[in-house]
Amino acid sequence: MKRVVPKKNLLKNLIFIQENKTITRRTVEGMFRAFVEPILNSPQEGLVVYRLLDQSPFQGLLSRLKYIDVKLIDYMKDSAYKQDVWEQTEFLCILTHRYGIVFIWDYTLETVDGYAGYYLKFNSRLLDEGFDIINDNSKINLKKYMEKFRPDRRDNDMLNSVMLNLFDMYNSETQEVIAVDMEREAMDKSLEIKTGYDKKTKYIAHEIKNQLSICELYAQIIRKYCEKNNIESNTIKNAVDCIAKSVNMANNSLLSLKTIDESKIEPCKIKELVEEASALAKVYTEGKNIDFKIENNVEASILADKLKFEAVLINLIKNAAEALSNDIEDGSPSNNGKYIVIRTSCEDVFVKISVENNGRPISEPDKIFDEGYTTKSSGSGYGLVICKKDIEDQCGQIKLIKSDEESTIFEISMGVV
C-alpha cells in the first residue's frame, strides 16, 4: 500500500517571504474584482484558478467567468486537489496571453479580525512559484496552461513595484474608510448607550407617535366641528388646547430620545411656565374634590427647556393627585380637606417651585429617585427618575423636601437670569 506523505502549505511561505503590509477584507474583495474584470471586459482565452472559503462576495464575477473562454478551476472542490493542505489560505491566479497574476492571502496570519497577510505578483517569472506549488497538489495538470499562456515573464520589478504601490494606496484608502465606519459605529453605540435609543425603543416610539397622531387628528376634528356648528364652549376649547399641548410635549420627549443634545435651553418666564403646566395638569384633580391652589407671583426668568420643564411640573402634580386619590381607595371616607398647592418664590439668585400635597406620606423617601422604585401599584418607577434627569439637564435641582403625616413637598430650584 502506497504511503501518503502529508504535504505542507507552502503558499504561506510565499506570504512570509514577501512580508507585505496587511490588507483588509474589503481590499481583498475590491482587488479580486479589479483582477478579474479585464478578462470579462475583453474576453480571451486564459486560466483562472481560485480558492475561496466564502464565495458569496464574488458569486457574480464567478458566474460571468463561466460564460467566456477561460479554464475555471475551483480548488475548494476535492475533484481539483490531491490533499486538503491549504488550511485557511485563499488564492486567485490568472494566466492569459496578455497578463498573469498570483494573489494569495490568509486571514489567520493576522491577529486583527478582517485583516490578512498577502502575496502578490504580476507579469514575472515569479508567477511560476505560486503556480508550481498549486500544481504540485493539483489533480489537474496546470503545466500545459503555464506553457500555453506565457505573458512577458521577464522580471519586471518596475511593474510589480507600481502595482504594489497602487495596491497599498487602495488598501490605505480602504482602511481609512473602515476607520471612519468604525468611528461612526462607535458613536452610534455611544448614542444608543447614552439615550437608550435601541431598536426596541425605536419601534415603541414609532407606535406611540402613531397613537399621538390619532389624538391630534381627533382634536382637530373637534375644533372644526365646533367652528362649523358655531359651538362656543370654553370647556371644549380648553380641552382641545390641552390635547394639542400634551401631544406636542409627548412628541418632544420621543424626539429627545434620538438626540445627543436633548435640551433646548432658552430664557423662560417662570410665571408662564407654572400657569401653562398647571392648566394642563388640572385635569388630574377634576371631579376628585381636591383643592388645587396656585401661588405664583414671581416675575423672574429662568433658563429652561420649556416643554421639558412643564412636563416635570405636570408629573409632580399628577403624582400628588394620585396620592390623594389613593387615600379614598384605601378606605378614607372622603377627600375633604385634601389639597395640592403650587408655590413659586425667589431666593437670592434662585427660583424655587414647590408642589405640596397632604396625602399619605412616602414610605421610603430615600428611594424616591431610584430607578424602578414606585409607591403605586401600577407604577413603573421611571417618572421621577426622568424628572430628575430632565431638571439636571437644565442646570437645575429637584428634591423631596419632606414627606410626613402633615404633607409631602417636592421642590425645584432653578437659576435666575
Secondary structure, 3 states (H helix, E strand, C coil): CCCCCCCCCCHHHHHHHHCCCCEEHHHHHHHHHHHHHHHHHCCCCEEEEEECCCCHHHHHHHHHHCCCCEEEEECCCCCCECCCCCCCCEEEEEEECCCEEEEEEEHHHCCCCCEEEEEEECCCCCHHHHHHHHHHCECCCCHHHHHHCCCCCCCCHHHHHHHHHHHHHHHHHHHHHHHHHHHHHHHHHHHHHHHCCCHHHHHHHHHHHHHHHHHHHHHHHHHHHHHHCCCCCHHHHHHHHHHHHHHHHHHHHHHHCCCCCCCCCEEEEHHHHHHHHHHHHHHHCCCCCCEEEEECCCCCEEEECHHHHHHHHHHHHHHHHHHHHHHHHCCCCCCCCCEEEEEEEEECCEEEEEEEECCCCCCCHHHCCCCCCCCCCCCCCCHHHHHHHHHHHCCCEEEEEEECCCCEEEEEEEEEC
